[in-house]
Each structure stands twice: as structure tokens, then as C-alpha cells.
Amino acid sequence: MEDDRDSRGFAKPVQQGDEVEVTIESTGAKGDGVAKVNNFVIIVPGAKEGEKVKVRITRVLRKMAFGEIVGGASEEEASKEETEESSDEEESDESQSEEEPSEESDSNEEE
């Protein structure tokens, strides 16, 4: 059985195979997402800063771990975001229809 403690005797907050929800805090030099679980760095290829994703831990090293995206935010959070996005789209559709110029004013200027 592998020991999940680092060289100082502290337990690592994740183990290989764990699934955790994280928020991507930044991107690394190679463009991978960087998240933290109890100040333990998780590298998530393909994730963008600000995303909330569910990650499966694929490899655990001494000071960091790697994970792959297995899903987005929890269903409850995702449904809230979808509701907010749909209301934003409705507002933008209304504002665009009010801003369309009338064709009559263009035709009067040509005469």
C-alpha cells in the first residue's frame, strides 16, 4: 500500500483515482489549468481560468497532482449558470431589436 504522506509527514489531500470539484485559479506556462485543494496544486490540462470542473486525479507527486476533467460544475451550480446565461441572452436580444435603424430614414436621404 502506498503512503500518501509527503517527506514531512503531512497527508496529501488527494489520492490517485479521487474525483474532486475545483475552480481553476490560473493557467500554467504550457496553458494547463491550475487549481488547489488545501493549498496542494492540481494541474488540469485543457481547463481554462475561472472554470469550475470535476476532476479525476490521475497522478500524485510529492508537491502536486495531475487530473483530467470528468465533468463540469455540480448539476445544481450548472443549472444556476444556465438560468443566468439564458436571461442575459434575452436581454441582449431585446436591446439589439431597439437599436436597429429604420430603412425609411436612409431612403429619404438619397432623394
Biopython code that builds the backbone (N, CA, C, O; Angstrom):
import numpy as np
from Bio.PDB.StructureBuilder import StructureBuilder

atoms = [
    (1, "MET", "N", (0.845, -1.186, 0.000)),
    (1, "MET", "CA", (0.000, 0.000, 0.000)),
    (1, "MET", "C", (0.883, 1.239, 0.000)),
    (1, "MET", "O", (1.843, 1.336, 0.764)),
    (2, "GLU", "N", (0.532, 2.211, -0.894)),
    (2, "GLU", "CA", (1.331, 3.421, -0.992)),
    (2, "GLU", "C", (1.058, 4.331, 0.183)),
    (2, "GLU", "O", (-0.066, 4.399, 0.681)),
    (3, "ASP", "N", (2.100, 5.039, 0.629)),
    (3, "ASP", "CA", (1.944, 6.001, 1.702)),
    (3, "ASP", "C", (1.553, 7.340, 1.093)),
    (3, "ASP", "O", (2.241, 7.830, 0.198)),
    (4, "ASP", "N", (0.465, 7.940, 1.558)),
    (4, "ASP", "CA", (0.000, 9.200, 0.991)),
    (4, "ASP", "C", (0.514, 10.413, 1.760)),
    (4, "ASP", "O", (-0.104, 11.478, 1.733)),
    (5, "ARG", "N", (1.642, 10.253, 2.441)),
    (5, "ARG", "CA", (2.244, 11.358, 3.183)),
    (5, "ARG", "C", (3.479, 11.846, 2.450)),
    (5, "ARG", "O", (4.187, 11.065, 1.814)),
    (6, "ASP", "N", (3.735, 13.162, 2.543)),
    (6, "ASP", "CA", (4.938, 13.695, 1.919)),
    (6, "ASP", "C", (6.135, 13.499, 2.838)),
    (6, "ASP", "O", (6.016, 12.866, 3.887)),
    (7, "SER", "N", (7.279, 14.035, 2.453)),
    (7, "SER", "CA", (8.513, 13.804, 3.207)),
    (7, "SER", "C", (8.474, 14.402, 4.613)),
    (7, "SER", "O", (9.231, 13.983, 5.489)),
    (8, "ARG", "N", (7.595, 15.379, 4.828)),
    (8, "ARG", "CA", (7.482, 15.996, 6.156)),
    (8, "ARG", "C", (6.449, 15.290, 7.023)),
    (8, "ARG", "O", (6.256, 15.661, 8.181)),
    (9, "GLY", "N", (5.789, 14.286, 6.481)),
    (9, "GLY", "CA", (4.812, 13.550, 7.265)),
    (9, "GLY", "C", (3.389, 14.067, 7.146)),
    (9, "GLY", "O", (2.495, 13.580, 7.837)),
    (10, "PHE", "N", (3.162, 15.063, 6.264)),
    (10, "PHE", "CA", (1.812, 15.606, 6.080)),
    (10, "PHE", "C", (1.041, 14.759, 5.077)),
    (10, "PHE", "O", (1.590, 14.354, 4.052)),
    (11, "ALA", "N", (-0.208, 14.494, 5.362)),
    (11, "ALA", "CA", (-1.046, 13.733, 4.447)),
    (11, "ALA", "C", (-1.393, 14.593, 3.241)),
    (11, "ALA", "O", (-1.699, 15.777, 3.385)),
    (12, "LYS", "N", (-1.347, 14.005, 2.060)),
    (12, "LYS", "CA", (-1.730, 14.714, 0.837)),
    (12, "LYS", "C", (-3.256, 14.739, 0.772)),
    (12, "LYS", "O", (-3.908, 13.758, 1.131)),
    (13, "PRO", "N", (-3.834, 15.866, 0.311)),
    (13, "PRO", "CA", (-5.297, 15.985, 0.315)),
    (13, "PRO", "C", (-5.998, 15.181, -0.772)),
    (13, "PRO", "O", (-7.218, 15.022, -0.727)),
    (14, "VAL", "N", (-5.243, 14.664, -1.759)),
    (14, "VAL", "CA", (-5.858, 13.859, -2.821)),
    (14, "VAL", "C", (-5.031, 12.609, -3.053)),
    (14, "VAL", "O", (-3.836, 12.561, -2.761)),
    (15, "GLN", "N", (-5.705, 11.597, -3.588)),
    (15, "GLN", "CA", (-5.033, 10.350, -3.958)),
    (15, "GLN", "C", (-5.427, 10.000, -5.382)),
    (15, "GLN", "O", (-6.461, 10.452, -5.874)),
    (16, "GLN", "N", (-4.616, 9.205, -6.038)),
    (16, "GLN", "CA", (-4.925, 8.789, -7.395)),
    (16, "GLN", "C", (-6.299, 8.123, -7.424)),
    (16, "GLN", "O", (-6.603, 7.263, -6.598)),
    (17, "GLY", "N", (-7.123, 8.534, -8.390)),
    (17, "GLY", "CA", (-8.470, 7.985, -8.522)),
    (17, "GLY", "C", (-9.543, 8.834, -7.870)),
    (17, "GLY", "O", (-10.725, 8.661, -8.168)),
    (18, "ASP", "N", (-9.161, 9.758, -6.978)),
    (18, "ASP", "CA", (-10.146, 10.648, -6.341)),
    (18, "ASP", "C", (-10.807, 11.530, -7.389)),
    (18, "ASP", "O", (-10.174, 11.893, -8.381)),
    (19, "GLU", "N", (-12.077, 11.881, -7.180)),
    (19, "GLU", "CA", (-12.765, 12.864, -8.007)),
    (19, "GLU", "C", (-13.116, 14.041, -7.115)),
    (19, "GLU", "O", (-13.779, 13.882, -6.089)),
    (20, "VAL", "N", (-12.663, 15.231, -7.517)),
    (20, "VAL", "CA", (-12.886, 16.436, -6.724)),
    (20, "VAL", "C", (-13.369, 17.568, -7.622)),
    (20, "VAL", "O", (-12.995, 17.647, -8.792)),
    (21, "GLU", "N", (-14.207, 18.448, -7.064)),
    (21, "GLU", "CA", (-14.635, 19.646, -7.784)),
    (21, "GLU", "C", (-13.686, 20.770, -7.426)),
    (21, "GLU", "O", (-13.434, 21.033, -6.250)),
    (22, "VAL", "N", (-13.159, 21.435, -8.448)),
    (22, "VAL", "CA", (-12.197, 22.511, -8.231)),
    (22, "VAL", "C", (-12.543, 23.693, -9.121)),
    (22, "VAL", "O", (-13.247, 23.554, -10.121)),
    (23, "THR", "N", (-12.032, 24.861, -8.736)),
    (23, "THR", "CA", (-12.102, 26.048, -9.576)),
    (23, "THR", "C", (-10.698, 26.306, -10.089)),
    (23, "THR", "O", (-9.747, 26.356, -9.309)),
    (24, "ILE", "N", (-10.566, 26.467, -11.388)),
    (24, "ILE", "CA", (-9.265, 26.719, -11.990)),
    (24, "ILE", "C", (-8.861, 28.156, -11.659)),
    (24, "ILE", "O", (-9.513, 29.108, -12.087)),
    (25, "GLU", "N", (-7.787, 28.299, -10.901)),
    (25, "GLU", "CA", (-7.358, 29.606, -10.406)),
    (25, "GLU", "C", (-6.489, 30.363, -11.395)),
    (25, "GLU", "O", (-6.499, 31.594, -11.419)),
    (26, "SER", "N", (-5.733, 29.630, -12.217)),
    (26, "SER", "CA", (-4.832, 30.276, -13.173)),
    (26, "SER", "C", (-4.441, 29.254, -14.230)),
    (26, "SER", "O", (-4.891, 28.108, -14.207)),
    (27, "THR", "N", (-3.588, 29.695, -15.165)),
    (27, "THR", "CA", (-3.062, 28.766, -16.155)),
    (27, "THR", "C", (-1.547, 28.743, -16.048)),
    (27, "THR", "O", (-0.916, 29.763, -15.770)),
    (28, "GLY", "N", (-0.978, 27.580, -16.270)),
    (28, "GLY", "CA", (0.465, 27.423, -16.196)),
    (28, "GLY", "C", (1.142, 27.874, -17.475)),
    (28, "GLY", "O", (0.474, 28.314, -18.411)),
    (29, "ALA", "N", (2.445, 27.770, -17.525)),
    (29, "ALA", "CA", (3.238, 28.206, -18.669)),
    (29, "ALA", "C", (2.851, 27.475, -19.955)),
    (29, "ALA", "O", (2.947, 28.049, -21.040)),
    (30, "LYS", "N", (2.420, 26.230, -19.848)),
    (30, "LYS", "CA", (2.035, 25.442, -21.022)),
    (30, "LYS", "C", (0.547, 25.553, -21.328)),
    (30, "LYS", "O", (0.050, 24.887, -22.236)),
    (31, "GLY", "N", (-0.170, 26.389, -20.578)),
    (31, "GLY", "CA", (-1.591, 26.594, -20.825)),
    (31, "GLY", "C", (-2.509, 25.672, -20.052)),
    (31, "GLY", "O", (-3.725, 25.734, -20.232)),
    (32, "ASP", "N", (-1.969, 24.823, -19.199)),
    (32, "ASP", "CA", (-2.802, 23.927, -18.400)),
    (32, "ASP", "C", (-3.445, 24.690, -17.250)),
    (32, "ASP", "O", (-2.875, 25.656, -16.742)),
    (33, "GLY", "N", (-4.636, 24.253, -16.839)),
    (33, "GLY", "CA", (-5.308, 24.861, -15.704)),
    (33, "GLY", "C", (-4.614, 24.488, -14.402)),
    (33, "GLY", "O", (-4.090, 23.384, -14.255)),
    (34, "VAL", "N", (-4.620, 25.424, -13.462)),
    (34, "VAL", "CA", (-4.015, 25.191, -12.158)),
    (34, "VAL", "C", (-5.075, 25.424, -11.084)),
    (34, "VAL", "O", (-5.655, 26.507, -10.996)),
    (35, "ALA", "N", (-5.319, 24.403, -10.272)),
    (35, "ALA", "CA", (-6.276, 24.510, -9.173)),
    (35, "ALA", "C", (-5.557, 24.100, -7.897)),
    (35, "ALA", "O", (-4.446, 23.573, -7.944)),
    (36, "LYS", "N", (-6.196, 24.344, -6.757)),
    (36, "LYS", "CA", (-5.607, 23.934, -5.486)),
    (36, "LYS", "C", (-6.667, 23.273, -4.620)),
    (36, "LYS", "O", (-7.826, 23.686, -4.602)),
    (37, "VAL", "N", (-6.247, 22.241, -3.904)),
    (37, "VAL", "CA", (-7.070, 21.586, -2.897)),
    (37, "VAL", "C", (-6.251, 21.640, -1.615)),
    (37, "VAL", "O", (-5.216, 20.983, -1.507)),
    (38, "ASN", "N", (-6.713, 22.420, -0.645)),
    (38, "ASN", "CA", (-5.958, 22.623, 0.607)),
    (38, "ASN", "C", (-4.515, 23.033, 0.327)),
    (38, "ASN", "O", (-3.586, 22.488, 0.922)),
    (39, "ASN", "N", (-4.329, 23.986, -0.573)),
    (39, "ASN", "CA", (-3.017, 24.502, -0.990)),
    (39, "ASN", "C", (-2.139, 23.473, -1.696)),
    (39, "ASN", "O", (-0.944, 23.710, -1.870)),
    (40, "PHE", "N", (-2.693, 22.356, -2.100)),
    (40, "PHE", "CA", (-1.968, 21.340, -2.871)),
    (40, "PHE", "C", (-2.336, 21.560, -4.337)),
    (40, "PHE", "O", (-3.515, 21.545, -4.689)),
    (41, "VAL", "N", (-1.335, 21.763, -5.190)),
    (41, "VAL", "CA", (-1.557, 22.134, -6.591)),
    (41, "VAL", "C", (-2.030, 20.939, -7.409)),
    (41, "VAL", "O", (-1.482, 19.841, -7.316)),
    (42, "ILE", "N", (-3.073, 21.185, -8.221)),
    (42, "ILE", "CA", (-3.605, 20.188, -9.148)),
    (42, "ILE", "C", (-3.488, 20.775, -10.554)),
    (42, "ILE", "O", (-4.045, 21.839, -10.821)),
    (43, "ILE", "N", (-2.780, 20.105, -11.449)),
    (43, "ILE", "CA", (-2.632, 20.533, -12.834)),
    (43, "ILE", "C", (-3.715, 19.844, -13.659)),
    (43, "ILE", "O", (-3.860, 18.622, -13.609)),
    (44, "VAL", "N", (-4.481, 20.644, -14.427)),
    (44, "VAL", "CA", (-5.604, 20.098, -15.192)),
    (44, "VAL", "C", (-5.477, 20.532, -16.652)),
    (44, "VAL", "O", (-5.887, 21.640, -16.998)),
    (45, "PRO", "N", (-4.916, 19.679, -17.517)),
    (45, "PRO", "CA", (-4.793, 20.023, -18.932)),
    (45, "PRO", "C", (-6.157, 20.297, -19.562)),
    (45, "PRO", "O", (-7.129, 19.591, -19.293)),
    (46, "GLY", "N", (-6.217, 21.325, -20.399)),
    (46, "GLY", "CA", (-7.448, 21.653, -21.118)),
    (46, "GLY", "C", (-8.428, 22.520, -20.354)),
    (46, "GLY", "O", (-9.471, 22.881, -20.898)),
    (47, "ALA", "N", (-8.131, 22.863, -19.121)),
    (47, "ALA", "CA", (-9.048, 23.697, -18.328)),
    (47, "ALA", "C", (-8.649, 25.164, -18.463)),
    (47, "ALA", "O", (-7.471, 25.485, -18.623)),
    (48, "LYS", "N", (-9.622, 26.032, -18.398)),
    (48, "LYS", "CA", (-9.400, 27.472, -18.519)),
    (48, "LYS", "C", (-9.615, 28.159, -17.172)),
    (48, "LYS", "O", (-10.389, 27.690, -16.338)),
    (49, "GLU", "N", (-8.927, 29.260, -16.978)),
    (49, "GLU", "CA", (-9.042, 30.020, -15.732)),
    (49, "GLU", "C", (-10.492, 30.416, -15.479)),
    (49, "GLU", "O", (-11.182, 30.891, -16.382)),
    (50, "GLY", "N", (-10.948, 30.217, -14.241)),
    (50, "GLY", "CA", (-12.310, 30.566, -13.853)),
    (50, "GLY", "C", (-13.308, 29.425, -13.976)),
    (50, "GLY", "O", (-14.401, 29.506, -13.417)),
    (51, "GLU", "N", (-12.958, 28.367, -14.691)),
    (51, "GLU", "CA", (-13.867, 27.228, -14.847)),
    (51, "GLU", "C", (-14.013, 26.465, -13.540)),
    (51, "GLU", "O", (-13.064, 26.339, -12.767)),
    (52, "LYS", "N", (-15.215, 25.959, -13.307)),
    (52, "LYS", "CA", (-15.457, 25.047, -12.188)),
    (52, "LYS", "C", (-15.664, 23.677, -12.811)),
    (52, "LYS", "O", (-16.605, 23.463, -13.576)),
    (53, "VAL", "N", (-14.771, 22.748, -12.474)),
    (53, "VAL", "CA", (-14.804, 21.438, -13.115)),
    (53, "VAL", "C", (-14.659, 20.316, -12.096)),
    (53, "VAL", "O", (-14.106, 20.502, -11.012)),
    (54, "LYS", "N", (-15.164, 19.159, -12.469)),
    (54, "LYS", "CA", (-14.949, 17.956, -11.676)),
    (54, "LYS", "C", (-13.761, 17.242, -12.301)),
    (54, "LYS", "O", (-13.724, 17.024, -13.512)),
    (55, "VAL", "N", (-12.784, 16.878, -11.464)),
    (55, "VAL", "CA", (-11.515, 16.345, -11.934)),
    (55, "VAL", "C", (-11.250, 14.990, -11.287)),
    (55, "VAL", "O", (-11.482, 14.811, -10.092)),
    (56, "ARG", "N", (-10.762, 14.034, -12.081)),
    (56, "ARG", "CA", (-10.304, 12.756, -11.549)),
    (56, "ARG", "C", (-8.787, 12.834, -11.456)),
    (56, "ARG", "O", (-8.120, 13.139, -12.445)),
    (57, "ILE", "N", (-8.244, 12.564, -10.292)),
    (57, "ILE", "CA", (-6.806, 12.624, -10.068)),
    (57, "ILE", "C", (-6.151, 11.423, -10.755)),
    (57, "ILE", "O", (-6.488, 10.272, -10.475)),
    (58, "THR", "N", (-5.205, 11.712, -11.661)),
    (58, "THR", "CA", (-4.566, 10.645, -12.427)),
    (58, "THR", "C", (-3.162, 10.315, -11.936)),
    (58, "THR", "O", (-2.675, 9.202, -12.139)),
    (59, "ARG", "N", (-2.513, 11.279, -11.291)),
    (59, "ARG", "CA", (-1.150, 11.043, -10.800)),
    (59, "ARG", "C", (-0.867, 11.984, -9.643)),
    (59, "ARG", "O", (-1.186, 13.172, -9.711)),
    (60, "VAL", "N", (-0.276, 11.464, -8.592)),
    (60, "VAL", "CA", (0.045, 12.274, -7.419)),
    (60, "VAL", "C", (1.561, 12.253, -7.214)),
    (60, "VAL", "O", (2.166, 11.191, -7.074)),
    (61, "LEU", "N", (2.153, 13.431, -7.201)),
    (61, "LEU", "CA", (3.580, 13.572, -6.934)),
    (61, "LEU", "C", (3.773, 14.151, -5.539)),
    (61, "LEU", "O", (2.814, 14.326, -4.787)),
    (62, "ARG", "N", (5.015, 14.441, -5.209)),
    (62, "ARG", "CA", (5.318, 14.926, -3.867)),
    (62, "ARG", "C", (4.680, 16.285, -3.589)),
    (62, "ARG", "O", (4.133, 16.503, -2.507)),
    (63, "LYS", "N", (4.747, 17.212, -4.569)),
    (63, "LYS", "CA", (4.262, 18.567, -4.329)),
    (63, "LYS", "C", (3.039, 18.958, -5.145)),
    (63, "LYS", "O", (2.499, 20.048, -4.962)),
    (64, "MET", "N", (2.594, 18.082, -6.046)),
    (64, "MET", "CA", (1.438, 18.407, -6.883)),
    (64, "MET", "C", (0.829, 17.139, -7.434)),
    (64, "MET", "O", (1.369, 16.042, -7.286)),
    (65, "ALA", "N", (-0.329, 17.324, -8.083)),
    (65, "ALA", "CA", (-1.009, 16.187, -8.702)),
    (65, "ALA", "C", (-1.499, 16.608, -10.082)),
    (65, "ALA", "O", (-1.568, 17.796, -10.396)),
    (66, "PHE", "N", (-1.833, 15.623, -10.894)),
    (66, "PHE", "CA", (-2.408, 15.865, -12.212)),
    (66, "PHE", "C", (-3.803, 15.266, -12.242)),
    (66, "PHE", "O", (-4.066, 14.230, -11.631)),
    (67, "GLY", "N", (-4.683, 15.931, -12.957)),
    (67, "GLY", "CA", (-6.044, 15.425, -13.059)),
    (67, "GLY", "C", (-6.609, 15.636, -14.442)),
    (67, "GLY", "O", (-6.098, 16.444, -15.218)),
    (68, "GLU", "N", (-7.670, 14.902, -14.750)),
    (68, "GLU", "CA", (-8.357, 15.069, -16.024)),
    (68, "GLU", "C", (-9.801, 15.455, -15.751)),
    (68, "GLU", "O", (-10.399, 15.013, -14.770)),
    (69, "ILE", "N", (-10.350, 16.279, -16.622)),
    (69, "ILE", "CA", (-11.730, 16.737, -16.454)),
    (69, "ILE", "C", (-12.675, 15.577, -16.720)),
    (69, "ILE", "O", (-12.581, 14.909, -17.750)),
    (70, "VAL", "N", (-13.586, 15.342, -15.783)),
    (70, "VAL", "CA", (-14.603, 14.305, -15.970)),
    (70, "VAL", "C", (-15.999, 14.917, -16.039)),
    (70, "VAL", "O", (-16.969, 14.220, -16.339)),
    (71, "GLY", "N", (-16.104, 16.207, -15.764)),
    (71, "GLY", "CA", (-17.393, 16.883, -15.835)),
    (71, "GLY", "C", (-17.259, 18.336, -15.451)),
    (71, "GLY", "O", (-16.209, 18.787, -14.995)),
    (72, "GLY", "N", (-18.360, 19.070, -15.648)),
    (72, "GLY", "CA", (-18.384, 20.471, -15.258)),
    (72, "GLY", "C", (-18.715, 20.602, -13.787)),
    (72, "GLY", "O", (-18.535, 19.669, -13.005)),
    (73, "ALA", "N", (-19.202, 21.775, -13.426)),
    (73, "ALA", "CA", (-19.610, 22.015, -12.042)),
    (73, "ALA", "C", (-20.767, 21.085, -11.692)),
    (73, "ALA", "O", (-21.371, 20.485, -12.582)),
    (74, "SER", "N", (-21.076, 20.961, -10.409)),
    (74, "SER", "CA", (-22.173, 20.100, -9.986)),
    (74, "SER", "C", (-23.462, 20.531, -10.680)),
    (74, "SER", "O", (-23.582, 21.677, -11.114)),
    (75, "GLU", "N", (-24.419, 19.621, -10.785)),
    (75, "GLU", "CA", (-25.653, 19.906, -11.511)),
    (75, "GLU", "C", (-26.366, 21.129, -10.965)),
    (75, "GLU", "O", (-26.921, 21.911, -11.737)),
    (76, "GLU", "N", (-26.364, 21.312, -9.662)),
    (76, "GLU", "CA", (-27.030, 22.460, -9.052)),
    (76, "GLU", "C", (-26.378, 23.757, -9.519)),
    (76, "GLU", "O", (-27.075, 24.696, -9.905)),
    (77, "GLU", "N", (-25.039, 23.820, -9.487)),
    (77, "GLU", "CA", (-24.340, 25.012, -9.927)),
    (77, "GLU", "C", (-24.531, 25.224, -11.418)),
    (77, "GLU", "O", (-24.710, 26.360, -11.858)),
    (78, "ALA", "N", (-24.497, 24.151, -12.210)),
    (78, "ALA", "CA", (-24.645, 24.265, -13.654)),
    (78, "ALA", "C", (-26.020, 24.807, -14.018)),
    (78, "ALA", "O", (-26.135, 25.624, -14.931)),
    (79, "SER", "N", (-27.065, 24.369, -13.320)),
    (79, "SER", "CA", (-28.402, 24.844, -13.648)),
    (79, "SER", "C", (-28.549, 26.327, -13.318)),
    (79, "SER", "O", (-29.247, 27.054, -14.025)),
    (80, "LYS", "N", (-27.891, 26.781, -12.240)),
    (80, "LYS", "CA", (-27.912, 28.210, -11.914)),
    (80, "LYS", "C", (-27.244, 29.014, -13.009)),
    (80, "LYS", "O", (-27.753, 30.063, -13.404)),
    (81, "GLU", "N", (-26.101, 28.536, -13.510)),
    (81, "GLU", "CA", (-25.375, 29.238, -14.554)),
    (81, "GLU", "C", (-26.182, 29.281, -15.844)),
    (81, "GLU", "O", (-26.198, 30.308, -16.523)),
    (82, "GLU", "N", (-26.861, 28.174, -16.200)),
    (82, "GLU", "CA", (-27.673, 28.143, -17.412)),
    (82, "GLU", "C", (-28.810, 29.149, -17.312)),
    (82, "GLU", "O", (-29.119, 29.826, -18.292)),
    (83, "THR", "N", (-29.437, 29.260, -16.146)),
    (83, "THR", "CA", (-30.525, 30.210, -15.954)),
    (83, "THR", "C", (-30.012, 31.629, -16.131)),
    (83, "THR", "O", (-30.660, 32.438, -16.794)),
    (84, "GLU", "N", (-28.867, 31.944, -15.556)),
    (84, "GLU", "CA", (-28.291, 33.273, -15.694)),
    (84, "GLU", "C", (-27.944, 33.577, -17.140)),
    (84, "GLU", "O", (-28.195, 34.686, -17.612)),
    (85, "GLU", "N", (-27.367, 32.610, -17.860)),
    (85, "GLU", "CA", (-26.992, 32.823, -19.254)),
    (85, "GLU", "C", (-28.212, 33.058, -20.121)),
    (85, "GLU", "O", (-28.182, 33.933, -20.987)),
    (86, "SER", "N", (-29.290, 32.305, -19.917)),
    (86, "SER", "CA", (-30.472, 32.468, -20.743)),
    (86, "SER", "C", (-31.125, 33.825, -20.507)),
    (86, "SER", "O", (-31.645, 34.422, -21.451)),
    (87, "SER", "N", (-31.114, 34.330, -19.271)),
    (87, "SER", "CA", (-31.689, 35.652, -19.020)),
    (87, "SER", "C", (-30.813, 36.738, -19.633)),
    (87, "SER", "O", (-31.336, 37.755, -20.088)),
    (88, "ASP", "N", (-29.496, 36.551, -19.659)),
    (88, "ASP", "CA", (-28.597, 37.509, -20.305)),
    (88, "ASP", "C", (-28.847, 37.548, -21.801)),
    (88, "ASP", "O", (-28.835, 38.625, -22.398)),
    (89, "GLU", "N", (-29.076, 36.383, -22.427)),
    (89, "GLU", "CA", (-29.326, 36.322, -23.860)),
    (89, "GLU", "C", (-30.627, 37.037, -24.214)),
    (89, "GLU", "O", (-30.687, 37.739, -25.223)),
    (90, "GLU", "N", (-31.667, 36.870, -23.402)),
    (90, "GLU", "CA", (-32.936, 37.536, -23.666)),
    (90, "GLU", "C", (-32.770, 39.043, -23.611)),
    (90, "GLU", "O", (-33.311, 39.754, -24.458)),
    (91, "GLU", "N", (-32.027, 39.547, -22.623)),
    (91, "GLU", "CA", (-31.798, 40.975, -22.501)),
    (91, "GLU", "C", (-31.037, 41.505, -23.698)),
    (91, "GLU", "O", (-31.366, 42.585, -24.186)),
    (92, "SER", "N", (-30.034, 40.795, -24.194)),
    (92, "SER", "CA", (-29.247, 41.269, -25.326)),
    (92, "SER", "C", (-30.087, 41.243, -26.598)),
    (92, "SER", "O", (-29.915, 42.121, -27.444)),
    (93, "ASP", "N", (-31.000, 40.265, -26.772)),
    (93, "ASP", "CA", (-31.879, 40.225, -27.937)),
    (93, "ASP", "C", (-32.791, 41.435, -27.953)),
    (93, "ASP", "O", (-33.007, 42.025, -29.012)),
    (94, "GLU", "N", (-33.338, 41.822, -26.795)),
    (94, "GLU", "CA", (-34.222, 42.978, -26.719)),
    (94, "GLU", "C", (-33.477, 44.261, -27.053)),
    (94, "GLU", "O", (-34.007, 45.104, -27.777)),
    (95, "SER", "N", (-32.273, 44.429, -26.549)),
    (95, "SER", "CA", (-31.526, 45.661, -26.799)),
    (95, "SER", "C", (-31.108, 45.766, -28.253)),
    (95, "SER", "O", (-31.031, 46.875, -28.781)),
    (96, "GLN", "N", (-30.834, 44.648, -28.924)),
    (96, "GLN", "CA", (-30.462, 44.688, -30.335)),
    (96, "GLN", "C", (-31.645, 45.107, -31.194)),
    (96, "GLN", "O", (-31.462, 45.864, -32.148)),
    (97, "SER", "N", (-32.850, 44.643, -30.891)),
    (97, "SER", "CA", (-34.004, 44.989, -31.706)),
    (97, "SER", "C", (-34.350, 46.467, -31.571)),
    (97, "SER", "O", (-34.880, 47.055, -32.514)),
    (98, "GLU", "N", (-34.068, 47.080, -30.431)),
    (98, "GLU", "CA", (-34.342, 48.501, -30.244)),
    (98, "GLU", "C", (-33.345, 49.372, -30.997)),
    (98, "GLU", "O", (-33.669, 50.508, -31.341)),
    (99, "GLU", "N", (-32.152, 48.874, -31.258)),
    (99, "GLU", "CA", (-31.099, 49.668, -31.857)),
    (99, "GLU", "C", (-31.081, 49.607, -33.378)),
    (99, "GLU", "O", (-30.305, 50.337, -33.994)),
    (100, "GLU", "N", (-31.897, 48.772, -34.012)),
    (100, "GLU", "CA", (-31.883, 48.645, -35.466)),
    (100, "GLU", "C", (-32.409, 49.929, -36.101)),
    (100, "GLU", "O", (-33.493, 50.389, -35.744)),
    (101, "PRO", "N", (-31.651, 50.523, -37.048)),
    (101, "PRO", "CA", (-32.100, 51.756, -37.699)),
    (101, "PRO", "C", (-33.241, 51.466, -38.661)),
    (101, "PRO", "O", (-33.332, 50.371, -39.216)),
    (102, "SER", "N", (-34.100, 52.440, -38.855)),
    (102, "SER", "CA", (-35.204, 52.244, -39.782)),
    (102, "SER", "C", (-34.728, 52.492, -41.189)),
    (102, "SER", "O", (-33.835, 53.311, -41.404)),
    (103, "GLU", "N", (-35.310, 51.795, -42.163)),
    (103, "GLU", "CA", (-34.892, 51.929, -43.553)),
    (103, "GLU", "C", (-35.442, 53.203, -44.165)),
    (103, "GLU", "O", (-34.880, 53.698, -45.143)),
    (104, "GLU", "N", (-36.533, 53.757, -43.618)),
    (104, "GLU", "CA", (-37.151, 54.970, -44.176)),
    (104, "GLU", "C", (-36.178, 56.138, -44.140)),
    (104, "GLU", "O", (-36.076, 56.873, -45.122)),
    (105, "SER", "N", (-35.461, 56.331, -43.040)),
    (105, "SER", "CA", (-34.564, 57.474, -42.931)),
    (105, "SER", "C", (-33.439, 57.378, -43.957)),
    (105, "SER", "O", (-32.979, 58.411, -44.444)),
    (106, "ASP", "N", (-32.985, 56.191, -44.300)),
    (106, "ASP", "CA", (-31.939, 56.026, -45.305)),
    (106, "ASP", "C", (-32.456, 56.399, -46.698)),
    (106, "ASP", "O", (-31.746, 57.058, -47.457)),
    (107, "SER", "N", (-33.662, 55.993, -47.041)),
    (107, "SER", "CA", (-34.181, 56.249, -48.389)),
    (107, "SER", "C", (-34.499, 57.723, -48.592)),
    (107, "SER", "O", (-34.404, 58.210, -49.719)),
    (108, "ASN", "N", (-34.874, 58.450, -47.545)),
    (108, "ASN", "CA", (-35.166, 59.873, -47.676)),
    (108, "ASN", "C", (-33.910, 60.677, -47.936)),
    (108, "ASN", "O", (-33.983, 61.714, -48.595)),
    (109, "GLU", "N", (-32.790, 60.255, -47.459)),
    (109, "GLU", "CA", (-31.549, 60.999, -47.659)),
    (109, "GLU", "C", (-31.060, 60.900, -49.095)),
    (109, "GLU", "O", (-30.346, 61.793, -49.550)),
    (110, "GLU", "N", (-31.414, 59.851, -49.825)),
    (110, "GLU", "CA", (-30.954, 59.657, -51.202)),
    (110, "GLU", "C", (-31.643, 60.601, -52.148)),
    (110, "GLU", "O", (-31.054, 60.923, -53.179)),
    (111, "GLU", "N", (-32.857, 61.076, -51.881)),
    (111, "GLU", "CA", (-33.644, 61.903, -52.805)),
    (111, "GLU", "C", (-33.195, 63.305, -52.907)),
    (111, "GLU", "O", (-33.783, 64.088, -53.653)),
]
sb = StructureBuilder()
sb.init_structure("model")
sb.init_model(0)
sb.init_chain("A")
sb.init_seg("    ")
for serial, (resi, resn, name, xyz) in enumerate(atoms, 1):
    if name == "N":
        sb.init_residue(resn, " ", resi, " ")
    sb.init_atom(name, np.array(xyz, "f"), 0.0, 1.0, " ", f" {name:<3s}", serial, name[0])
structure = sb.get_structure()
